[in-house]
Amino acid sequence: MITPQEITSLIQAEYPNAKVDLLDKTGMSDHFIIRVVTPAFEGVGIMDRHRAVMKCLEPAMQDGRLHAVELQTATA
């Protein structure tokens, strides 16, 4: 299991000004809907945005704290 605060910290380590909103999709603290909004995504394609966020979450995915995510990304 992982907390929303831990997820936010992982993402904001790479994107300090990002606004991160999370929803625990199943109530089990391992499946989340994550919305990341940052100006850093300006001019970046959706797949590259998602890859960048997934790279931030990789440690939690590898150690099993996080099982699945549904990503939404935006610049504003």
Secondary structure, 3 states (H helix, E strand, C coil): CCCHHHHHHHHHHHCCCCEEEEEECCCCCCEEEEEEECHHHCCCCHHHHHHHHHHHHHHHHHCCCCCEEEEEEECC
